[in-house]
């Protein structure tokens, strides 16, 4: 098991994020330097890979260490997370944090940090993996028409054009796609896609979300089927291409 700690806004709508990773700290810089008084710190490196018209809203620190290695070091993943959170609160009290654990099948092998980056959909790691697999063709070459549901990049293309789904609409579609062929009732969608801190929607609200999703899928809206009296399901269609990294989506766990 490996760990990543992200400092980012907690708003439920997903902002547009650059495909390139943003780091405000030079690679290899020891974490202890954050605790030093401001006067002793070297000038902070400039934030890289921030395109014009965007702003940096947080960062992700990928930490590669499994439970066995943590135990050998005399600690646990939970203690590491809490230590990083305390340090963040000390250095930047206004920062909000969110921790996620990256899972992999037992015996999967590979470097822990690489497993973390792939499992948490790091764009640079995904691009490197595609290049290593010889998968360098663009979307128009691979699937000029139809629907592309790109789980690794969190986007949907309709005949090559972005569908413009909201965060929750994509979550809803992804949930159905990853459970292809199974009818999902409304209660399961509510329990799975809304956190305890959120105001739980009604079944009628789920129907509204589905209608909005279908309207954005335009003439491909029938890929999301209604099973009368039961719920919704996604069945494989010839004009639908699904892409995801080799590691499962965190949604599956």
C-alpha positions as CSV (number, residue, x, y, z in Angstrom):
1,X,0.0,0.0,0.0
2,X,1.3,3.4,-0.9
3,X,0.3,6.9,0.0
4,X,-0.2,10.4,-1.5
5,X,-1.1,13.5,0.4
6,X,-2.7,16.4,-1.5
7,X,-3.2,19.9,-0.4
8,X,-6.0,21.4,-2.4
9,X,-9.4,23.2,-2.2
10,X,-12.2,21.0,-1.0
11,X,-14.9,22.4,-3.3
12,X,-17.0,19.6,-4.9
13,X,-16.8,21.1,-8.4
14,X,-13.6,20.1,-10.3
15,X,-11.6,23.0,-11.5
16,X,-9.7,22.8,-14.8
17,X,-6.3,21.6,-14.0
18,X,-3.2,21.6,-16.1
19,X,-2.1,18.3,-17.6
20,X,1.4,18.9,-16.3
21,X,2.2,18.3,-12.6
22,X,2.9,21.5,-10.6
23,X,5.7,21.5,-8.1
24,X,6.7,24.5,-6.0
25,X,9.7,22.7,-4.5
26,X,12.7,21.4,-6.3
27,X,12.9,17.6,-6.6
28,X,14.8,16.0,-3.8
29,X,14.5,19.0,-1.4
30,X,14.4,17.6,2.2
31,X,11.1,18.1,3.9
32,X,12.8,19.4,7.0
33,X,13.5,22.7,5.3
34,X,9.9,23.7,5.6
35,X,10.2,23.9,9.4
36,X,13.1,26.3,9.3
37,X,12.5,30.0,10.1
38,X,11.7,32.1,7.0
39,X,15.0,34.0,7.3
40,X,17.0,30.8,6.9
41,X,15.2,29.6,3.8
42,X,16.7,29.8,0.4
43,X,14.7,31.7,-2.2
44,X,11.7,29.5,-3.2
45,X,12.0,28.0,-6.7
46,X,9.4,29.3,-9.1
47,X,6.3,27.2,-9.7
48,X,6.8,25.4,-13.0
49,X,4.3,24.2,-15.7
50,X,1.6,26.8,-15.0
51,X,0.1,27.8,-18.3
52,X,-1.1,31.3,-18.9
53,X,-4.6,31.9,-17.7
54,X,-4.3,29.3,-14.9
55,X,-3.2,29.5,-11.3
56,X,-1.7,27.0,-8.9
57,X,-4.2,25.9,-6.3
58,X,-2.3,23.3,-4.3
59,X,0.1,20.4,-4.8
60,X,0.4,16.7,-4.6
61,X,3.3,15.0,-2.8
62,X,3.6,11.3,-3.9
63,X,5.0,9.2,-1.1
64,X,6.0,5.6,-2.1
65,X,6.2,3.3,0.9
66,X,4.2,0.1,1.6
67,X,3.0,-1.1,5.0
68,X,5.9,-3.5,5.5
69,X,8.6,-0.8,4.8
70,X,6.8,1.6,7.2
71,X,6.8,-1.1,9.9
72,X,10.5,-1.7,9.4
73,X,11.1,2.1,9.8
74,X,9.2,1.9,13.1
75,X,6.1,3.8,11.9
76,X,2.8,3.3,10.0
77,X,1.2,5.0,7.0
78,X,-1.3,6.6,9.3
79,X,1.5,8.2,11.4
80,X,3.2,9.5,8.2
81,X,-0.1,11.1,7.1
82,X,-0.7,12.8,10.4
83,X,2.9,14.0,10.6
84,X,2.6,15.6,7.1
85,X,-0.7,17.2,8.1
86,X,0.7,18.6,11.3
87,X,3.7,20.1,9.4
88,X,1.3,21.6,6.8
89,X,-0.8,23.2,9.5
90,X,2.3,24.6,11.1
91,X,3.7,26.1,8.0
92,X,0.4,27.2,6.3
93,X,-2.5,27.2,8.8
94,X,-4.9,28.2,6.0
95,X,-4.2,25.1,3.9
96,X,-6.7,22.3,3.6
97,X,-5.5,18.7,3.2
98,X,-6.9,15.5,1.8
99,X,-5.1,12.1,2.0
100,X,-5.7,9.2,-0.4
101,X,-4.2,5.7,-0.3
102,X,-3.1,4.1,-3.6
103,X,-3.9,0.4,-3.8
104,X,-2.3,-2.3,-6.0
105,X,-2.7,-6.0,-6.4
106,X,-0.5,-8.1,-4.1
107,X,2.8,-8.9,-5.8
108,X,2.3,-6.3,-8.5
109,X,6.0,-5.3,-8.2
110,X,7.5,-2.0,-9.4
111,X,8.7,1.0,-7.4
112,X,6.2,2.1,-4.8
113,X,6.2,5.8,-5.9
114,X,5.5,4.8,-9.5
115,X,2.6,2.6,-8.4
116,X,1.2,5.6,-6.4
117,X,1.6,8.0,-9.4
118,X,-0.2,5.7,-11.8
119,X,-3.0,4.7,-9.3
120,X,-3.7,8.4,-8.6
121,X,-3.6,9.3,-12.3
122,X,-0.5,11.5,-12.4
123,X,-0.5,12.9,-16.0
124,X,3.3,12.6,-16.4
125,X,3.3,9.0,-15.2
126,X,0.4,8.1,-17.5
127,X,2.1,9.7,-20.5
128,X,5.4,7.8,-19.7
129,X,3.4,4.6,-19.5
130,X,1.7,5.2,-22.8
131,X,5.0,6.0,-24.4
132,X,6.6,2.8,-23.0
133,X,3.7,0.8,-24.4
134,X,4.1,2.4,-27.8
135,X,0.7,4.1,-27.5
136,X,1.4,7.5,-28.9
137,X,-1.4,7.9,-31.4
138,X,-3.8,10.8,-30.8
139,X,-7.6,10.6,-30.4
140,X,-8.5,11.2,-34.0
141,X,-6.3,8.3,-35.2
142,X,-7.7,5.9,-32.6
143,X,-11.4,6.7,-32.6
144,X,-12.5,9.4,-35.0
145,X,-16.2,9.0,-34.3
146,X,-18.3,7.9,-31.4
147,X,-17.8,8.3,-27.7
148,X,-14.5,8.1,-25.8
149,X,-14.8,7.8,-22.1
150,X,-11.3,8.5,-20.8
151,X,-11.3,7.6,-17.2
152,X,-7.5,8.2,-16.8
153,X,-8.0,11.9,-17.9
154,X,-11.5,12.4,-16.5
155,X,-13.0,13.5,-19.8
156,X,-15.6,12.4,-22.4
157,X,-15.3,13.1,-26.1
158,X,-18.2,13.0,-28.5
159,X,-17.0,12.6,-32.1
160,X,-13.7,14.2,-31.0
161,X,-15.3,17.1,-29.1
162,X,-15.4,17.5,-25.3
163,X,-18.8,16.7,-23.8
164,X,-18.3,19.3,-21.1
165,X,-19.5,17.2,-18.2
166,X,-19.4,18.5,-14.6
167,X,-17.5,16.7,-11.9
168,X,-20.6,15.0,-10.6
169,X,-21.8,14.1,-14.1
170,X,-18.5,12.4,-14.9
171,X,-18.5,10.6,-11.5
172,X,-22.0,9.2,-12.3
173,X,-21.0,8.1,-15.8
174,X,-17.8,6.5,-14.5
175,X,-19.6,4.6,-11.8
176,X,-21.9,3.0,-14.3
177,X,-19.1,2.3,-16.8
178,X,-17.0,0.6,-14.2
179,X,-19.9,-1.7,-13.4
180,X,-20.8,-2.5,-17.0
181,X,-23.9,-4.6,-17.5
182,X,-25.1,-4.3,-13.9
183,X,-28.2,-2.3,-13.0
184,X,-27.4,0.3,-10.3
185,X,-30.3,1.5,-8.2
186,X,-30.6,5.0,-7.1
187,X,-29.8,4.3,-3.4
188,X,-26.4,2.8,-4.4
189,X,-25.6,5.9,-6.5
190,X,-26.5,8.2,-3.6
191,X,-24.4,6.2,-1.0
192,X,-21.4,5.9,-3.4
193,X,-21.2,9.3,-5.0
194,X,-22.2,11.6,-2.1
195,X,-20.1,11.8,1.0
196,X,-21.5,11.8,4.5
197,X,-20.7,15.6,4.7
198,X,-22.8,16.3,1.7
199,X,-26.5,16.8,1.7
200,X,-27.9,13.5,0.5
201,X,-30.0,14.0,-2.7
202,X,-33.3,12.3,-3.2
203,X,-34.1,9.7,-5.8
204,X,-35.7,12.4,-7.9
205,X,-32.5,14.4,-7.8
206,X,-30.6,11.4,-9.2
207,X,-33.0,11.3,-12.1
208,X,-32.3,15.0,-12.7
209,X,-28.5,14.3,-12.7
210,X,-29.1,11.5,-15.2
211,X,-31.2,13.6,-17.5
212,X,-28.6,16.3,-17.5
213,X,-25.9,13.8,-18.2
214,X,-27.9,12.3,-21.1
215,X,-28.5,15.8,-22.6
216,X,-24.8,16.4,-22.8
217,X,-24.2,13.0,-24.4
218,X,-26.5,14.3,-27.2
219,X,-27.3,11.6,-29.8
220,X,-25.3,9.0,-27.8
221,X,-27.5,9.4,-24.7
222,X,-28.8,5.9,-25.0
223,X,-25.5,4.5,-23.6
224,X,-27.0,5.2,-20.2
225,X,-30.1,3.0,-20.0
226,X,-33.0,3.3,-17.6
227,X,-34.2,0.0,-16.1
228,X,-37.7,0.8,-15.2
229,X,-38.4,0.5,-11.5
230,X,-34.8,-0.5,-10.7
231,X,-32.2,2.1,-11.7
232,X,-29.6,2.7,-14.4
233,X,-27.0,0.7,-16.3
234,X,-24.3,1.0,-18.9
235,X,-24.0,-1.7,-21.6
236,X,-21.0,-1.9,-24.0
237,X,-21.7,-0.2,-27.4
238,X,-19.8,-0.6,-30.6
239,X,-19.4,3.2,-30.8
240,X,-18.0,3.6,-27.3
241,X,-14.3,3.4,-26.4
242,X,-13.3,3.2,-22.8
243,X,-9.7,4.2,-21.7
244,X,-8.1,3.8,-18.3
245,X,-4.7,3.3,-16.8
246,X,-3.5,-0.3,-16.2
247,X,-4.2,0.3,-12.5
248,X,-7.9,0.3,-11.5
249,X,-9.7,3.5,-10.8
250,X,-9.8,4.4,-7.1
251,X,-13.6,4.3,-7.6
252,X,-13.5,0.5,-7.8
253,X,-12.3,0.0,-4.2
